[in-house]
Amino acid sequence: MTAIRAATPDDVDAVLAFWRDATVEPSTTDDRDGVLALLRFAPDALLLAVDGEEIVGTVVASWDGWRGAMYRLAVHPLRRRRGIASRLVATAEHMLRSRGVRRVHLIVLSDEEPANAFWDAAGYAHEARQRRFVKTLGSTA
């Protein structure tokens, strides 16, 4: 049975390996320091779906005091279409709602049809009028 729990610092290397295997689009924060910083800032923001010791899914659910956000929803390719992503999102939504979050945003690559279909089915609306701006600031070290 798949369980959902918060990640700990001991999970970081396994999470990074999982993201590489689950074909999640890499970002500049997908490294040990980035994930550890997330866990220091919000210790329960990174949720894991685990089957025994194996990570089979992830989602980052965070709140900056203004809006909620979800990132890095990923399910192992051999475990997809079994409700794992839906359970991760429901758990993340419950956690965010319990903190007072009223609106959640997320980023999905426009050419990722399965991901877009998932979020549509989960009740999320596509904001066609909005544009995303990004600037990589680099390391603080």
Summary of the structure (lengths in Angstrom):
residues: 141
radius of gyration: 14.7
end to end distance: 40.9
largest distance: 42.9
contacts: 333
relative contact order: 0.15
helix: 35%
strand: 22%
